Amino acid sequence: MKSARQEKILEIIEKFDIETQNQLMSALQDEGIQSTQATLSRDIRDLHLVKELTPAGTYRYAAGGKDGVSDYELRLKKIFRESVVSYAVAQNIIVIKTLPGLADAACSAIDSMHIRNLVGSLAGDDTAFLAMRDNQSAEHFCKEIESML
């Protein structure tokens, strides 16, 4: 249902100049898809939609990433592949060891991705601490790190 709704959102913004979430919600309703404002906001974030200027001087939603993969995700994977030495989870804290001087870059990339259940990050020179909302979120994100490496 989520993927079908998101595909329909992409179709709608391709066909029409949609300026607001309310217009997008109405367009979805016209297509027979009910959605809440909170769900729509998450879809906009997940799809990496951006507002672009139209020739008429108004703004409209447009797809921001190519092939559904954001620049942040690509940067994060590159940073991790090139700089992460090791990582470990300790309850809801993830400790990432990087090459000297690269922990800040790793945290910046992670923060830019707006990872669900990430409470915050702290970077030193070669060590980054990620505070996750709970132990399960930390374990899950460690598995994502593993797949990136």
C-alpha positions as CSV (number, residue, x, y, z in Angstrom):
1,M,0.0,0.0,0.0
2,K,2.8,2.4,0.9
3,S,4.7,1.7,-2.3
4,A,1.5,2.1,-4.4
5,R,0.7,5.4,-2.7
6,Q,4.3,6.7,-3.2
7,E,4.2,5.6,-6.9
8,K,0.9,7.5,-7.3
9,I,2.5,10.6,-5.6
10,L,5.3,10.5,-8.2
11,E,2.8,10.2,-11.0
12,I,0.8,13.1,-9.7
13,I,3.8,15.5,-9.3
14,E,5.0,14.6,-12.7
15,K,1.6,15.5,-14.3
16,F,0.6,18.5,-12.2
17,D,2.2,21.5,-10.5
18,I,1.5,20.6,-6.9
19,E,2.5,23.5,-4.6
20,T,1.2,22.3,-1.2
21,Q,0.6,19.1,0.8
22,N,-3.1,19.9,0.8
23,Q,-3.1,20.0,-3.0
24,L,-1.3,16.7,-3.0
25,M,-3.7,15.1,-0.5
26,S,-6.6,16.2,-2.7
27,A,-5.0,14.8,-5.8
28,L,-4.5,11.5,-4.0
29,Q,-8.1,11.5,-2.9
30,D,-9.2,12.1,-6.5
31,E,-7.3,8.9,-7.3
32,G,-9.1,7.0,-4.5
33,I,-6.2,7.1,-2.1
34,Q,-6.9,8.3,1.5
35,S,-3.9,9.7,3.4
36,T,-3.3,11.7,6.5
37,Q,-1.0,14.7,6.6
38,A,1.5,12.9,8.8
39,T,1.7,10.0,6.3
40,L,2.0,12.4,3.4
41,S,4.9,14.2,5.2
42,R,6.7,10.9,5.7
43,D,6.1,10.0,2.0
44,I,7.6,13.4,0.9
45,R,10.6,12.8,3.1
46,D,11.0,9.1,2.0
47,L,10.7,10.1,-1.7
48,H,13.2,13.0,-1.2
49,L,10.8,15.4,-2.9
50,V,12.0,19.0,-3.2
51,K,10.3,22.2,-4.2
52,E,11.5,23.7,-7.4
53,L,10.7,27.0,-9.0
54,T,8.4,26.9,-12.0
55,P,8.5,29.2,-15.0
56,A,5.4,30.9,-13.7
57,G,7.3,31.9,-10.5
58,T,5.5,29.4,-8.2
59,Y,7.0,26.4,-6.4
60,R,6.0,22.8,-7.0
61,Y,7.0,19.4,-5.7
62,A,9.6,17.5,-7.8
63,A,11.5,14.3,-7.3
64,G,14.9,15.1,-5.8
65,G,16.9,11.8,-6.1
66,K,17.6,9.7,-9.1
67,D,16.3,6.1,-9.2
68,G,15.0,6.4,-5.7
69,V,18.5,6.7,-4.2
70,S,19.4,10.0,-2.5
71,D,22.7,11.7,-2.7
72,Y,23.0,11.4,1.1
73,E,22.6,7.6,0.9
74,L,25.3,7.4,-1.8
75,R,27.6,9.7,0.2
76,L,27.0,7.7,3.4
77,K,27.8,4.5,1.7
78,K,31.0,6.0,0.2
79,I,32.1,7.5,3.5
80,F,31.5,4.2,5.3
81,R,33.3,2.1,2.7
82,E,36.3,4.4,2.7
83,S,36.6,5.4,6.3
84,V,35.0,3.0,8.8
85,V,37.4,0.8,10.6
86,S,34.9,-0.9,12.9
87,Y,31.6,-0.5,14.6
88,A,29.9,-2.0,17.7
89,V,26.6,-1.7,19.5
90,A,26.3,-1.3,23.2
91,Q,22.6,-1.3,24.1
92,N,21.2,1.7,22.3
93,I,24.6,3.3,21.5
94,I,26.5,2.5,18.3
95,V,30.3,3.2,18.4
96,I,31.9,3.7,15.0
97,K,35.7,3.8,14.6
98,T,37.0,5.6,11.5
99,L,40.3,6.5,10.0
100,P,41.7,9.6,11.8
101,G,39.8,12.8,11.0
102,L,36.8,11.2,9.4
103,A,34.3,10.6,12.3
104,D,32.9,14.1,11.9
105,A,32.2,13.5,8.2
106,A,30.5,10.1,9.0
107,C,28.3,11.8,11.6
108,S,27.4,14.6,9.3
109,A,26.3,12.2,6.6
110,I,24.3,10.1,9.1
111,D,22.6,13.3,10.5
112,S,21.7,14.4,7.0
113,M,19.8,11.1,6.3
114,H,17.3,11.8,9.1
115,I,17.4,8.2,10.2
116,R,14.4,7.1,12.1
117,N,15.1,6.5,15.8
118,L,18.4,8.3,15.8
119,V,18.4,10.6,18.8
120,G,21.7,12.2,18.1
121,S,25.4,11.7,17.2
122,L,28.7,12.9,18.6
123,A,31.9,12.8,16.7
124,G,35.5,13.0,17.8
125,D,38.5,12.6,15.6
126,D,38.2,8.9,14.8
127,T,35.3,7.8,16.9
128,A,31.6,8.5,16.5
129,F,28.8,7.8,19.0
130,L,25.2,7.3,17.7
131,A,22.5,7.4,20.3
132,M,19.5,5.4,19.1
133,R,16.0,5.5,20.7
134,D,16.2,1.9,21.9
135,N,18.3,-1.3,21.7
136,Q,16.4,-2.7,18.8
137,S,16.9,0.4,16.7
138,A,20.6,0.2,17.4
139,E,20.8,-3.5,16.4
140,H,18.8,-2.8,13.2
141,F,21.0,0.2,12.2
142,C,24.2,-2.0,12.8
143,K,22.8,-4.4,10.3
144,E,22.4,-1.6,7.8
145,I,26.0,-0.5,8.4
146,E,27.1,-4.1,7.8
147,S,25.2,-4.2,4.4
148,M,26.8,-0.8,3.5
149,L,30.3,-2.2,4.1
